[in-house]
Amino acid sequence: MPYDGKLLARARGELDKIRARNGDEMTRRYTEVCDRVPEIRDIDAQLRAHMAQIVRLTISKDPNLKGRIAAIRDENLNLQMRRAELLTASGFGADYLNEIVSCSLCRDTGLYRGEVCRCLDRLYNRELTKELGTLMRRGDESFEKFDLSLYPSEADPATGLVPREVMRKVSDACRRYAENFSEASSNLLFQGGTGLGKTYLSACIARVAAARGFSVCYDTAASALENYERAKFGRDTEEGEAAAVRIKRMESCDLMILDDLGTEMPTPMGQSALYTLINNRLVNGKKTIISTNLTNEELGKRYTPQIASRIMGEFQRLPFVGEDIRRLRRGL
């Protein structure tokens, strides 16, 4: 995935904070140990003096360089053993004063083997999710808080389905999807009427996937597709460039959530943009969740055959049934 410089800088800033917190904890530990065992500070001073002595010997090209360095190293070994003994005898672990790092691969530098380390990549994905995530408006969306009691427990006479049982299966499927999300996951189509929990469960999936280090983008269909028009007709403008950046993020993120498909204006430009977004993500193996109030028949009528066939052929359908939860909560 291409990195946006602004978001990568934010991610590096978060990594700097992690490094600073680790440094503060190391300082706290060192003060704690030296207050209890002052000899530790003396040993460390001797070890630093020996390092400086080795540097001077190397620069001076002493004829007995190897022998003198070997003697210093032997003395250092004895000092280190004494240091470890003092730590353990005082109730600390022998590694209590070792350097603290959050990532064992890059040691909190953000780079591993010349590439962005996975720890920095996770931080970048979190920033990406924040940047595009108007989805998680409340901030407390979770599968545990998904209230099945709002769905009828009696069978619908028209379909014979029990909404509460259907939505229990849908909720469980969404939880499994989020907890096991990977490049091998399927695309999902959330299909059903207004106010049945499609956006809420999308937010739950987004929260879990983002916490696991995947980049998640969210937008309504209307807002997402407008970016393609802005990028096309606003070239060389600040607005056009911002739209182009947003398009790159939407097309390249690990999981794209396209909400309220069918509420956007039905224009040729919108049809072209939607096909581009869906097709590019499918071609590149990126996963997408689409939510819509439209039925399969309505999708077929509203969109081109190319779009409809990709949605109905490449997406796993999850039906949302019941009564409008928002109306129920308002007592209407």
MIMI-810914 format. One record per atom (N, C-alpha, C, O): y, x, z; residue in one letter. Coordinates in steps of 0.1 Angstrom, whole numbers, plus 5000, padded with zeros to 4 digits. Atoms other than C-alpha are relative to their C-alpha. Layout:
YXZa ...
// end
This chain:
498850085000m 500050005000m 501250095000m 501350185008m 498849925000p 503450144991p 500849975013p 500949865018p 499350014987y 505650205022y 501549984997y 502150054988y 498650025000d 509150065026d 500750105010d 500350105021d 499349894992g 511450345039g 500649955013g 500450015023g 499450064988k 513250115063k 499049975011k 499250005022k 501050054990l 510149975079l 499250125005l 498850135017l 500749884995l 508450315080l 500850085010l 500350145020l 499249944990a 511450455098a 499949935014a 499949995024a 500250084987r 511150175124r 498650035006r 498650055019r 501349974994a 507450255128a 500050145006a 499450165017a 499949864995r 508250625133r 500849995013r 500550075023r 499350014988g 510750515159g 499149955012g 499349995023g 500950054990e 508050325177e 499050115005e 498750125016e 500849884996l 505850635176l 500750095008l 500150155018l 499249914991d 508650835191d 500049955014d 500050025023d 500050064986k 508750585220k 498750035007k 498650055019k 501349984994i 505050625225i 499950155005i 499450175015i 500149864996r 505351005225r 500950035012r 500550115020r 499149984989a 508250985249a 499449945013a 499550015024a 500650064988r 506350755273r 498850105005r 498750125017r 501049904996n 503451005272n 500650125006n 500050175016n 499349894994g 505851285279g 500549975014g 500350065023g 499650044987d 507251105308d 498950005010d 499050045022d 501250004992e 503851045322e 499550145004e 499050165015e 500449864998m 502951415318m 500950065011m 500550135019m 499049954990t 506151505337t 499749955014t 499850025024t 500350064987r 505351265365r 498850065006r 498850095018r 501249944994r 501851395369r 500250155004r 499750195015r 499849864996y 503051755369y 500750015013y 500450095022y 499350004988t 505551685396t 499249965012t 499250025023t 500950054990e 502951495416e 499150115005e 498950145016e 501049894997v 500451785414v 500750125007v 500250175017v 499349884995c 503052065421c 500549975014c 500650065023c 499650044986d 504351875452d 498850025010d 499150055021d 501150004991r 500851865466r 499450145000r 498850195010r 500649875002v 499652205452v 501050104994v 500950124982v 498949925005p 502652445448p 499450124992p 500150174983p 500549895007e 500352725436e 499849974985e 499850074977e 500150045014i 499852535403i 501250054992i 501150104981i 498849965007r 503452605394r 500150154998r 500550194988r 500049855001d 503052975401d 499050054989d 499350144982d 501049965010i 499952995380i 500549974986i 500350064977i 499450035013d 501652825351d 501150104996d 501250134984d 499049905003a 504553065354a 499450134995a 499950204986a 500749885003q 502153355352q 499449994985q 499550084978q 500650025013l 500453205321l 501050014989l 500850064979l 498949995010r 503753165303r 500550144999r 500850194988r 499649865001a 504753525312a 499050084992a 499450174984a 501049935007h 501453645298h 500249974985h 500050064976h 499850035014m 502153465265m 501250084994m 501150134983m 498949925005a 505553625262a 499650154999a 500150224990a 500449865000q 503953965270q 499250034988q 499350134981q 500849995012i 501453915242i 500950014988i 500650094979i 499150005011v 504253845218v 500750134999v 500850194988v 499349865000r 506154165228r 499150114996r 499450204988r 501049895004l 502954375225l 499849994985l 499650104979l 500350015015t 502354235190t 501150064992t 500950134982t 498949955007i 505854315179i 500250155001i 500550224991i 499949854998s 505854665194s 499050084993s 499150204993s 501149935007k 502654755176k 499450115009k 499250225005k 500649914990d 501254915208d 498750054995d 497849974989d 501249945006p 498455155198p 498749955008p 497649955002p 501150054993n 496255005225n 500149845001n 499749785011n 499750155001l 497154645214l 498849925004l 498849835012l 501250084998k 493554505213k 499650005015k 499249905020k 500449994987g 492654635247g 500949935010g 500449865019g 499050074991r 495854515264r 499949854999r 500149785009r 500050145002i 495654175249i 498749945006i 498749835012i 501350054994a 491954145259a 500149995015a 499649905021a 499950004985a 492854235295a 500949885004a 500649815014a 499150124997i 495653965295i 499249874999i 499349785007i 500850125002r 493253705281r 498949985012r 498749875016r 501050014989d 490653785308d 500849955013d 500249875020d 499250044988e 493353745335e 500449854998e 500449775008e 499750145003n 494453415318n 498849915003n 499049805009n 501250084997l 490853295320l 499849985015l 499549875019l 500150014985n 490753365357n 501049905006n 500749825015n 498950094996l 494053185362l 499749864997l 499949775005l 500450135004q 492852885343q 498949945008q 498949825012q 501150054992m 489652865363m 500549975014m 500149875020m 499450024987r 491652895395r 500849875000r 500849795010r 499250125001r 493952615383r 499149885000r 499449785007r 500950115001a 491052385375a 499449985014a 499249865018a 500650014986e 489552455410e 501049935009e 500649855017e 498950054991l 492852375427l 500149854997l 500349775007l 499850145003l 493152045408l 498849915005l 499149815012l 501150084995t 489651925416t 499950005015t 499549895021t 500050004985a 489852035452a 501049915006a 500949875018a 498950084995s 493051835456s 499849854996s 500749774998s 500250145004g 491451515442g 500449964986g 500349844983g 499650035014f 492751545406f 498850044991f 498050134995f 500949955010g 490551575376g 500450134994g 501650164994g 499749875006a 490351915359a 500949984988a 501650084985a 499250025011d 492051755329d 501249925002d 501949874993d 499050094996y 494651565348y 501450044994y 502249964991y 498849955005l 497451785335l 499950044985l 500950104979l 500149985014n 496251805299n 501049924993n 501549824998n 499050085008e 498551685271e 499549864998e 498349844995e 500350145002i 498551305268i 500449964986i 501649974983i 499750045013v 498251175233v 499349864998v 498349835004v 500650135002s 497650815221s 499150004988s 498249914987s 500949995012c 496050915188c 499450145000c 500150244999c 500749885000s 493451185188s 499950074987s 499750194985s 500049945014l 493651235150l 501250084998l 501150204994l 498849935004c 497251325145c 500850055012c 501850125011c 499449964988r 498151385182r 501549955000r 502450025004r 498750085000d 501051135178d 501150064991d 502350044994d 499149955010t 502651315149t 500349904989t 501349904982t 499950095011g 502051035125g 499450044987g 499349974978g 500649945012l 500451265099l 498650055003l 498450125013l 501449944999y 496751345094y 499550044987y 499449964978y 500449955012r 495551565067r 500949974988r 500549944977r 499050015011g 498751535048g 500449854997g 501249834988g 499750145002e 498751155049e 500549925012e 500449985023e 499650084989v 500150875070v 498849975009v 497849925003v 501250024991c 497850855100c 499849855002c 500749775001c 500350144998r 496150525108r 500849945011r 501149825011r 499250054988c 498150495141c 501449964995c 501949864999c 498750035005l 501450505122l 499949894990l 500849804989l 500250115010d 500050275095d 499949875008d 500449775003d 500050134992r 499250015123r 501449965004r 501749855004r 498750034996l 502750045136l 500949954988l 501749864990l 499350055012y 504150005101y 499649854997y 500549774993y 500450135003n 502049695096n 500649905010n 500949785006n 499350094990r 503449545128r 501449984996r 501949864997r 498650025004e 506949605115e 500149914988e 501049834987e 500050085012l 506049455082l 499849855004l 500449764998l 500250144995t 504749145100t 501249945006t 501549825005t 498850054993k 507849115121k 501149974989k 501849874990k 499050025011e 510049145089e 499849874993e 500849804990e 500350125008l 508348865071l 499549885008l 499349775003l 500750104992g 506948665100g 500949905006g 501149905018g 499350114994t 509048355104t 498949905004t 499249795010t 501150104997l 505648185108l 499849985015l 499749875020l 500350004986m 505248275145m 501349975007m 501850055015m 498750044994r 508348085156r 500049995015r 500950035022r 500150024986r 507147985190r 499750135008r 500150155019r 500349874994g 505648325198g 498849995009g 498350095015g 501250014991d 502648185218d 498849934993d 497949885000d 501150065008e 500348055190e 498750085003e 498750205002e 501349944998s 496748115199s 498949904998s 499149784999s 501150095002f 493347975192f 499749925013f 499249805013f 500350074988e 492947895229e 500949885003e 500549795010e 499150114998k 495947665228k 500049904989k 500749804990k 500250105011f 494847475197f 499449885007f 498249885011f 500450124992d 494547125212d 499249904991d 499849824984d 500950095008l 491546935197l 500149865005l 499749774998l 499950144994s 492246635220s 501049924992s 501049804993s 499050075009l 495046545195l 499449944988l 500049864981l 500750055011y 492446465169y 499149895004y 498449905014y 500850124997p 490646125169p 498550045002p 498050124994p 501549984998s 487046135183s 499149904994s 497949914995s 500850105007e 486045825164e 499950034985e 500950094980e 500249985014a 484745835129a 501149924992a 501449814995a 499150065009d 487245755101d 499249904992d 498349944985d 500850105008p 485945425085p 500050034985p 499050004978p 499949975014a 487145545051a 499050114995a 498550114984a 500849885004t 485245875051t 498850025008t 497950095004t 501249984991g 482745855080g 500150135008g 499250165015g 499849874993l 484146185093l 500649985014l 501449895015l 499350004987v 485046245129v 501050125001v 500650235001v 499049895001p 488346435128p 499950115010p 500150235007p 500149894990r 487846615161r 498950104997r 499150225000r 501149915003e 484546755151e 500350084987e 499950204987e 499649925012v 485846855116v 500950115004v 500850225000v 499049904997m 488847035132m 499450105010m 499950215010m 500749904991r 486547195158r 499450114991r 499550234993r 500649915009k 484647355129k 501050084993k 500850204990k 498949935007v 487847445111v 500650115009v 500850225005v 499449914991s 489347605142s 499050125003s 499450245003s 501049894998d 486047805148d 500050094988d 499950214989d 500049925012a 486047915112a 501250094999a 501150214995a 498849925001c 489648035114c 500050125011c 500450235008c 500149904989r 488948225147r 499150114995r 499450234996r 500949905005r 485948405131r 500650084989r 500550204988r 499349935011y 488048485100y 501050105005y 501050215000y 499049904994a 490748645121a 499450115007a 499850235005a 500749904992e 488448835144e 499250104991e 499050214995e 500849915009n 486448975114n 500750034987n 500050074978n 499349985012f 489149005089f 499850144994f 499950245002f 500249875006s 488549285064s 500249984985s 500649874980s 499950005014e 488749375027e 498949914994e 499149864982e 501050085005a 485549175023a 500249855003a 499349774999a 499850144996s 486948855037s 500349914987s 500749974977s 499750095011s 487448545015s 501449965000s 502149985010s 498750065000n 490648375005n 499849855005n 498749805003n 500250134994l 491248045023l 501149904994l 502249944991l 499150115004l 492747715012l 500049895011l 499049825013l 499850104990f 494047495040f 500549874993f 501649874988f 499650125008q 494147145025q 499949875009q 498949855016q 499950124992g 495246825042g 501449955002g 502350024997g 498750064999g 498146595051g 501050085009g 500650185015g 499049934991t 501346685070t 499749995014t 499249895019t 500150004986g 501246775106g 498650015006g 498449955017g 501449994996l 497546855109l 499650135006l 498450155009l 500349884994g 497747205122g 499850124990g 499450234995g 500349895010k 497647415090k 500950125003k 500450235003k 499149894997t 500747625099t 499650065013t 499750195014t 500449944987y 499647665135y 498850094999y 498850205004y 501149925001l 496247795126l 500250124992l 499650234994l 499649895008s 497748015100s 500750115009s 500450235008s 499349914990a 499948165128a 499050075009a 499150195012a 501149944991c 496848215150c 499350124993c 499150224998c 500749905008i 495148405122i 500950124998i 500550245000i 499149895002a 498248615115a 500250085012a 500250215011a 499849934988r 498648705151r 498950105003r 499050215006r 501249924997v 495048825155v 499950124990v 499650234994v 500249895010a 494949015122a 501150115001a 500750225000a 498949904998a 498349185128a 499750095012a 499950215012a 500449934988a 497149285163a 498950104997a 498850215004a 501149915003r 494149445147r 500450114990r 499650194985r 499449895008g 496449665125g 500149964985g 500550054977g 499950045014f 496449465092f 501449954998f 502149905007f 498650055004s 499749395074s 499949854996s 499049824987s 500050145003v 500449025073v 501449954995v 502449985002v 498750065004c 503148845053c 499949854999c 498849804996c 500050155001y 504148485055y 501349964993y 502350014995y 498850075006d 506448265035d 499649874995d 498449844992d 500350135007t 506747915023t 499950034985t 500550124980t 500149985015a 505847874986a 501450004994a 501750084985a 498750015006a 509447774978a 500850135002a 501450184993a 499349884997s 510948074995s 499450124993s 500150214988s 500749885006a 508348324982a 500350004985a 500650114980a 499950005014l 508648214946l 501550024995l 501750074984l 498649975003e 512448224947e 500350154998e 501250194991e 499749865001n 512248594951n 499750064986n 500450154982n 500349965014y 510748634916y 501249974991y 501650054982y 498850035007e 513748454902e 501250095003e 501950134994e 498949914996r 516248664922r 499850144994r 500750204990r 500349865005a 514448984912a 500350014985a 500750114979a 499950005014k 514548884875k 501449994995k 501950064987k 498650025005f 518148764872f 501050075008f 502250075005f 499149934992g 519648974899g 499850155000g 500150225009g 500349855001r 518649324887r 501350075002r 502450034998r 498949914997d 520949604898d 501049945010d 502149985011d 499250054990t 522349384925t 499250025013t 498050035014t 500749984987e 521649414962e 499049895003e 498049925009e 500950124997e 520149064964e 498750024991e 497649994996e 501249985009g 517849144934g 499150115005g 497950105004g 500849894995e 516749474949e 499249965012e 498150005014e 500750054988a 515949304982a 498849914997a 497849925003a 501050095004a 513949044964a 498850084994a 497650044996a 501149925006a 511949304945a 499250075011a 498050085010a 500749944988v 511149484978v 499149905006v 497949935010v 500850114994r 509949154992r 498849974992r 497749944997r 501150035009i 507749084962i 498950115001i 497750085002i 501049904999k 506049424965k 499349995013k 498150015014k 500750024987r 505349355002r 499049884999r 497949895003r 500850125002m 503949004993m 498750034992m 497649984995m 501149975009e 501749144966e 499050105005e 497950115001e 500849894995s 500449444985s 499549995014s 498650075018s 500450014986c 500049335021c 498549965001c 498049904991c 501450034998d 496549295035d 499749855000d 498749804994d 500250154999l 496948915042l 501349944997l 502349965004l 498850085004m 499448685025m 499849865003m 498849804999m 500150144996i 500048345040i 501149924992i 502249944995i 499050085009l 501648105014l 499949865005l 498949795002l 500050134993d 502647795033d 500649894991d 501549924983d 499450115007d 503447445019d 500150014985d 501149974979d 500150005014l 502347494984l 500149864995l 499449775000l 499850145005g 503447194964g 501449945003g 501849844998g 498750054996t 506847154981t 501150074992t 502350034992t 499049925008e 508647404957e 500349924987e 499549834983e 499650075012m 510447284926m 499150044989m 498850164987m 500949975010p 508047254897p 500750054987p 500949974978p 499449955012t 509647484871t 499150104993t 498250165000t 500849905007p 508247714844p 500050135007p 499050215008p 499849874993m 509648014863m 499150005013m 498550105016m 500850014988g 507947894895g 498550014997g 497850085004g 501450005003q 504647844878q 499650154996q 498550195000q 500349865004s 504848194863s 499950095012s 499150185013s 500049914988a 505748354896a 498849975009a 498250075014a 501250034991l 502948174915l 498850064994l 497950125001l 501149945006y 500448284889y 500050155002y 498950215005y 499849854998t 501748644892t 499550045014t 498850135016t 500449974986l 501448644930l 498649995002l 497950085008l 501450024997i 498048494932i 499150094992i 498250154997i 500949925008n 496548684903n 500050145003n 499050215004n 499849864996n 497949024913n 499250035013n 498650135014n 500849984987r 496448974948r 498549994998r 497850075004r 501450015003l 493148864934l 499550134994l 498450194997l 500449885008v 492949164910v 499950125009v 499050205008v 499949894991n 493849404938n 499149985013n 499250075022n 500950034988g 491349254963g 500749975013g 500249995023g 499350034988k 494049144987k 499849855003k 499649774994k 500450134996k 493448835007k 501249905002k 502349955007k 498950104999t 495548515007t 499549875007t 498449835004t 500350134995i 495648195027i 501149914995i 502349934996i 499150105005i 497247895010i 499949875007i 498849835009i 500150134994s 498147575028s 500849904991s 501849934986s 499450105009t 498947255009t 499749865004t 498649845010t 500250144997n 499246885013n 499349934988n 498949824988n 500550065013l 497946834977l 498550005000l 497850095006l 501450015003t 494446724968t 499650094988t 500550144981t 500449935012n 492346904942n 500549944987n 501050014978n 499550075012e 493346644917e 501550024998e 501950044987e 498549985001e 497046684925e 500350144996e 501250174989e 499849865004l 496747064922l 499850024986l 500650094979l 500249995014g 495247024888g 501149944991g 501349994980g 498950075008k 498046794876k 501350085001k 502050094992k 498849944998r 500846994891r 500150144994r 501250194990r 500049865004y 499847354881y 499350024987y 498449944983y 500749965012t 498647524850t 498550015002t 498250045014t 501449984998p 494947544844p 499650135006p 498750155013p 500349874995q 495047914851q 500250015015q 499450075022q 499850004986i 496547864885i 499049915008i 498449965017i 500950094993a 494447564895a 498650065000a 497950055010a 501349945000s 491247744884s 499850115010s 498850135017s 500149894991r 492048044905r 500049955015r 499350005023r 500050054986i 492847844936i 498749935003i 498249955014i 501250084997m 489847614933m 498750084999m 497750055004m 501249925002g 487447884922g 499950135009g 498850185011g 500049884993e 488548184943e 500349985015e 500350085023e 499650034986f 489448014976f 499049915007f 498549825001f 500950094991q 487247875004q 500849895006q 501849925013q 499250124995r 488447525012r 499749975014r 498549965018r 500150064986l 489047415048l 500749875001l 502049885000l 499350135000p 489847045051p 500649975014p 499949995024p 499350044988f 492346935077f 500249855000f 500749794991f 500050155000v 491946575088v 500649955014v 500750035023v 499550054987g 493346345115g 501349934998g 501649894986g 498750065000e 496746195123e 501150115002e 500850215008e 498949904999d 500146375121d 500250035015d 500749955023d 499949964986i 500146575154i 501550005004i 501849965016i 498650004996r 503946605154r 500549865003r 501349855013r 499650134997r 504346235153r 499449955013r 500049885021r 500750044988l 501746185180l 500750065013l 500949995023l 499349944988r 503646435203r 501349945003r 501849935014r 498750074998r 506846245197r 499849865005r 500849795008r 500350144996g 505045925206g 500449894990g 500649784993g 499750095011l 505745765172l 498749934995l 498849854986l 
// end
